[in-house]
Amino acid sequence: MSSNNNSESNNVTAQNGSSEAENSEEEEEICELNQQLDILNSALDSIEEKNDHIKARLLELLKNVQNVRTEQSSEDKENEKSESER
């Protein structure tokens, strides 16, 4: 019986060792994934910042184009008016 108990004890110890190794590997994988997620998050933040900058510049450009068109339209109307008065 005693040899049976020793055999069972050895199996439990081997299983615990195997389980600890698996846990360690899982923890390493989780750490790696966390690092990769951090890198991706930083990259996405950078892209979002650039996108916001581009959007602001495009809105500024759109306003400038609208102002130019408004000015051009006013000038065209004034020119038409002065030509019709001649």
FIROKE-526972 format. One record per residue (C-alpha): x, y, z; residue in three letters. Coordinates in steps of 0.2 Angstrom, whole numbers, plus 5000, padded with zeros to 4 digits. Layout:
# FIROKE-526972
XYZALA;...
//
This chain:
# FIROKE-526972
500050005000MET;501450125004SER;502150104987SER;500450144980ASN;500350304990ASN;502050354984ASN;501550324966SER;500050424968GLU;500950564977SER;502250564963ASN;500850584950ASN;500050724959VAL;501750814961THR;502050784942ALA;500350854938GLN;500651004949ASN;502351034941GLY;501551024924SER;500151134929SER;501351264935GLU;502351264919ALA;500751284909GLU;500251434920ASN;501951504918SER;501851484899GLU;500051564899GLU;500651704910GLU;502051744897GLU;500851734883GLU;499651854892ILE;501151974895CYS;501651964877GLU;499851994871LEU;499752144883ASN;501352214876GLN;500652194858GLN;499052274863LEU;499952424871ASP;500952444855ILE;499352434844LEU;498452554856ASN;499952684854SER;499852664835ALA;497952694835LEU;498152844846ASP;499452914834SER;498352884819ILE;496852964828GLU;497853114832GLU;498453134814LYS;496653104808ASN;496053244819ASP;497353354813HIS;496953314795ILE;495053344798LYS;495453514806ALA;496553564791ARG;495153504779LEU;493853604788LEU;494953764788GLU;495253734769LEU;493353714766LEU;492953874776LYS;494353964765ASN;493553894749VAL;491853954755GLN;492454124759ASN;493354144742VAL;491754084733ARG;490754214742THR;491954354738GLU;492054294720GLN;490154294719SER;489954464727SER;491254534714GLU;490354454700ASP;488754534705LYS;489554704707GLU;490354684689ASN;488754634682GLU;487854784690LYS;489154904684SER;489154834666GLU;487254844665SER;487355024671GLU;488455064656ARG;
//
